[in-house]
């Protein structure tokens, strides 16, 4: 799955790091392990909040935590979505 978005991303991270929300344009492949929650949420008719959280988790792992190689405690919050495109 590939997610393309332009949105404001906020962060919760370790003390001493920045958590200022910034607008980013991201196109990122999401590992299949992290696509299942998004597909399941969509298939079951989940609301916008649940879908957004699934995207936050997938992008958080793939893009911001580099597949689990860094920023292990970083939590991502997606805000002010300009566009969001998901391709399987």
C-alpha positions as CSV (number, residue, x, y, z in Angstrom):
1,X,0.0,0.0,0.0
2,X,1.2,3.5,-0.7
3,X,-0.1,6.5,1.1
4,X,0.2,10.0,-0.4
5,X,-0.8,13.0,1.7
6,X,-0.2,16.6,2.4
7,X,-1.1,17.4,6.0
8,X,0.1,18.9,9.3
9,X,1.9,16.3,11.3
10,X,2.3,16.7,15.1
11,X,4.4,14.6,17.3
12,X,4.7,13.3,20.8
13,X,8.3,12.4,21.5
14,X,11.0,12.0,24.1
15,X,11.6,15.1,26.3
16,X,14.0,17.6,24.7
17,X,12.8,16.9,21.2
18,X,10.6,19.1,19.0
19,X,6.9,18.4,18.8
20,X,5.9,21.4,16.7
21,X,3.4,20.4,14.0
22,X,4.6,21.0,10.5
23,X,2.9,20.6,7.1
24,X,4.5,17.8,5.1
25,X,3.9,16.3,1.7
26,X,4.6,12.6,2.0
27,X,4.3,9.6,-0.4
28,X,5.3,6.5,1.5
29,X,5.0,2.7,0.9
30,X,3.5,1.1,4.0
31,X,4.6,-2.4,5.0
32,X,1.9,-5.0,4.8
33,X,2.0,-5.5,8.6
34,X,0.8,-2.0,9.0
35,X,-1.8,-1.9,6.2
36,X,-4.2,-4.5,7.8
37,X,-5.6,-2.0,10.4
38,X,-6.4,0.5,7.7
39,X,-8.0,-2.0,5.4
40,X,-10.0,-3.5,8.3
41,X,-11.1,-0.1,9.5
42,X,-12.3,0.8,6.0
43,X,-14.0,-2.6,5.4
44,X,-15.9,-2.4,8.6
45,X,-17.2,1.1,8.0
46,X,-15.1,2.7,10.7
47,X,-15.4,6.5,11.2
48,X,-12.9,9.1,10.2
49,X,-11.1,9.1,13.5
50,X,-10.3,5.3,13.3
51,X,-9.2,5.7,9.7
52,X,-7.0,8.6,10.5
53,X,-5.4,6.7,13.5
54,X,-4.7,3.7,11.2
55,X,-2.9,6.1,8.7
56,X,-1.0,7.7,11.6
57,X,0.2,4.4,12.8
58,X,1.3,3.2,9.3
59,X,3.1,6.5,8.4
60,X,4.5,6.7,11.9
61,X,6.2,3.4,11.5
62,X,7.3,3.6,7.9
63,X,8.2,7.2,7.5
64,X,8.9,8.8,10.9
65,X,10.3,5.8,12.7
66,X,12.0,4.4,9.5
67,X,10.6,1.0,9.8
68,X,11.4,0.7,13.5
69,X,15.1,1.7,13.1
70,X,14.8,5.1,14.9
71,X,12.6,7.3,17.1
72,X,11.0,4.3,18.8
73,X,8.8,6.4,21.2
74,X,7.6,8.9,18.6
75,X,3.8,9.1,18.2
76,X,2.4,10.8,15.1
77,X,-0.7,12.9,14.9
78,X,-2.2,13.8,11.5
79,X,-4.0,17.1,11.4
80,X,-5.3,19.6,8.8
81,X,-5.4,17.1,6.0
82,X,-5.2,18.8,2.6
83,X,-5.4,15.5,0.7
84,X,-5.0,11.8,1.4
85,X,-4.7,9.2,-1.3
86,X,-4.3,5.5,-0.5
87,X,-3.4,3.0,-3.3
88,X,-3.2,-0.8,-2.9
